[in-house]
Every structure is written in C-alpha cells, then in structure tokens.
Amino acid sequence: MTEGLKVLKSDKRAIFTAANQASKAYLYITDLAESNQSEQKAVKKRLETVLFIVQSAYNSNG
C-alpha cells in the first residue's frame, strides 16, 4: 500500500484536505492558463498594430 493510501485510511479528514489542495491546484493552473491566453492575445494585438503601421508607412512612401 502506498504512503498516501495509508494516510487516507488512518485519517478520515485526509481525503477532504487532499481534495481541497487539488481544487486549489486546479484553480491556480486554470488561472495561469487564462492569463497566458490573455497575454498572448495582447502581444498579438500589439504585433498587428506594428504591422499595420509599417504597412501604412510603406504604402505612403511607395
């Protein structure tokens, strides 16, 4: 039997503690993933803006 199973068997509250910690980890990971998506969208928007400016300058000089 693994150490984790021994703890769960001996301490009836351990499953709730483990579930609470797993829930916190899940929220942390999903928040991190969402912030990365937002950051990627912001970078993409800035790059699109720079590309637009460069194209506009090129077209006005061409």
C-alpha positions in Angstrom: 0.0 0.0 0.0 1.3 3.4 -0.9 2.0 6.0 1.8 -0.8 8.2 0.5 -3.3 5.4 0.9 -2.1 4.6 4.4 -2.7 8.3 5.3 -6.2 8.2 3.8 -7.0 5.0 5.7 -5.8 6.3 9.0 -7.1 9.9 8.8 -10.7 10.2 7.7 -10.2 14.0 7.1 -7.2 13.5 4.8 -9.4 13.0 1.8 -11.0 16.4 2.3 -7.6 18.0 2.8 -6.4 16.3 -0.4 -9.5 17.4 -2.3 -9.1 21.0 -1.1 -5.4 21.1 -2.2 -6.3 19.5 -5.6 -9.0 22.2 -6.0 -6.6 25.0 -5.3 -4.0 23.5 -7.7 -6.7 23.2 -10.4 -7.7 26.9 -9.9 -4.1 28.0 -10.0 -3.4 26.1 -13.2 -6.6 27.3 -14.9 -5.9 30.9 -13.9 -2.4 30.7 -15.2 -3.6 29.2 -18.5 -6.2 32.0 -18.8 -3.6 34.7 -18.1 -1.3 33.3 -20.6 -4.0 33.3 -23.2 -4.8 37.0 -22.4 -1.1 37.8 -22.6 -0.8 36.1 -26.0 -3.8 38.0 -27.3 -2.3 41.3 -26.1 1.0 40.5 -27.8 -0.8 39.5 -31.0 -2.7 42.8 -31.0 0.5 44.8 -30.5 2.2 43.0 -33.3 -0.8 43.5 -35.6 -0.7 47.2 -34.7 3.0 47.4 -35.5 2.5 45.6 -38.8 -0.3 48.0 -39.7 1.9 51.0 -39.0 4.8 49.5 -41.0 2.5 48.7 -44.0 0.9 52.1 -43.9 4.3 53.8 -43.9 5.5 51.6 -46.7 2.4 52.2 -48.8 2.6 56.0 -48.3 6.2 56.0 -49.4 5.7 53.6 -52.3 
